[in-house]
Each structure stands twice: as C-alpha cells, then as structure tokens.
C-alpha cells in the first residue's frame, strides 16, 4: 500500500534520501519515479504491506519514507529498495547510492555534488562558506525534513567540519 504523498506520513516516519548524479531530466525522472511507485505499491516487510511514499525534489533527490508505526521496514525490505535503485542506476546511467558525496547549492542556487575532498578544497578557496546551503542526506526522520534539517547553512550541519582550520 502506498500513500499519495510523503506529507501524509507522520513525522516519525523513517526516510532515506538519495541524490541523483547526474541530474535527471523529465524523461529519466519519470522512468525512475514510475519504477519507485511500482515498487512502493508492493513493498512489504515479512509479508506485511508498508505504508510508504516518495518525493522528488530539485530534479536531484529521491526521498522515500515509510510509516514505521504502522509496520516497520525490515532489513530485507530495505535491501529490496537498494536493489531497485541499483537496477535504476544501470538503466538510467545515474548514481543514487553511496554516502561519500557532499550536496550543496552554488552561488547561482544550482544543486551541485562534490566529493568530500573537492568540497574541502572549495571551502579552502572560499567558493563555499559556512553560510552556503548544503543538503544533509543523512537525516532519517520525516520530522527532520519538515523542521528544515535537510537543507540549510553548512554551519548548522555536519558540513561545518569542512571549515575548521
């Protein structure tokens, strides 16, 4: 079973944030979202349907949420989601998995991806600052997303470490 919108889930819902590299155009994004919607419609943990939803943001981010209070996801059910995204990586020529990237907005407001060493270099050169908007894809609760913890100044997230010394 799938809800119509991520916003329908409670704040306690478990979420996963996946960044798409490169940015997906409308055709590829549509293909991704159709596959995710099909997957979520049948997503289950130990035979129990999961109340799940997804959101697509900025042409770059897939956010998947599940209402853990209704039925919590199992390790196997999460593995199934990861398998789907691996398949979509191959099919679309894009990367969704891996947590080594730093996602941020450039001076023009465009969403960019950098490796951690690249981001540190950008910080040293002043191309990004503690005020630069960054994305914290490590958040795990929908309440964090709603509270603005996903996108905000680097100084207010784990990204602040890139500006030390």
N, C-alpha and C positions, 0 to 999 in steps of 0.2 A: 504494500500500500504506500502511496506517495502523496504528500500534501501538495497543494498548488504552489505554495511559496515558502521560502525559508523563513520569512517573517511570521508564519503561522506556528512555528515551533517555539517551545518555551525557552527562556534564557538559559536553562540548564542543559539544553541540547548540546551534544558533542559535535564539534565541527572539525573539518580538515580543510586547509586552504592550499590549493595547488596553483602555482604560477606557470603560465604557458610561455615557452620560449621557442620560436619567435611568437610575436603577437599573431592571433588568428583572425583572418578576415571573416566576413559573414558566412561564406560557404563552409569553411572548415569549422568555424564555431558552431554552426548549425548541425554539422555532422557529429561533432563532439557531444553537443547537448542532447541530440536525439539518442545517441548511444547511452549517455548517462541516464536520461529519463527512462529508457527501456530497462536499464539495469536497476534503477531505484524502484521501479514498479514491482519488481520481483525480489528485491533484496530482503533476505531473511537471515536470522541467527538461530541456528538449531531448529529450523523449521518454523520459527515464529516470525511473521512479517514485521519488518522495521518501518516505523513511521519516519520517512526521510524526505528531504527536499534538497534543492540545489539553487545556486545563484551564479550568474555570470557577470563579472564586473570588469569594466575598462578594457574589454577585449583581451584580457590577460589572465584573469583569475577565476578559477572554478572553486566555489565554496560548497561543500557537501555537509549537510547536517542530519543528525538522527536524534530523535527524541528518546534519550536513554531511560527516561522514567516509564515510558510505555513498554519498551523492550530494548535492553542494551545490546549493542553490537558485540559480536564475539570476535576473537582473533581470526577465525576462518572467514567471517563475513567481511572484515576489513581487508584481509588478504585478497578476497574476490574483487573488491573495489580497486585495489592496487593492480591486480591482473588486468582489469578492464583498461585502466589508464596506460599500462604498458602496451597493450594492444593498440590503443589510440595513438600513442607516441609513434609506433611503427606506421600506422595507417596515414597519419597526418603530417609526419615529418616534423614533429614538435616534441618538446620535452616538458613533462609535467611533474616528474618525480625527482627527488633529491632536495636536500635542505641546505646545500652549500651556497646558494645564491643570496645576494642581497638585492632587494627590490626597492626602488626609490623613484622619486619624481625629479626630473632635471629642471633647470631654470625655466624652461618653457611649459612645465607641467606634464610633460610626456612621461609615461611609466617606462622605466629602464631596469635592466638586470645587469648586475656585475658580480664577478667572483668576489670573495672576501678580500683577497689581496688587491684586486682592482679598486674596490670601494675604499680600502685603506689609503691607496695612492690618491684617489680622488679627494679624500679628506685632507691628506697632507698638502695637496696642491690648492686647497680651498675651493674646489669645484663643487663639493658638498660641505655643508656646515651642520652644526648641531640643530639648526632650525630647518634643515631640509626635511621634506616629507619622506618617510620611509614606510614600508609595509612589514608588519610583524606576522609572518605566515605561521609562526609557532603557536598562536593562540589556539585554544582548544574548546572554548565555550562560546555559545552564541551571545551570551551576556557581554563578553569581552568585545565582540564585534559591535554590538549595539552601543556600548559605552565609548566607542571611538578608540579602542586599544589596537585596532588593526592598522590604521593609517594615522600617522601623526609625526610630530617632530622627532628627529633622531635622538635628541637629548632626553626624551621620555621613554625610551625603549632600550633593549639590549644593544642597539646600534651605537649608543653613546660611547661604548668602549673603543670605537674606531677613532675617537677624537682625543683620547688620553695620550699625553706625552708626545 
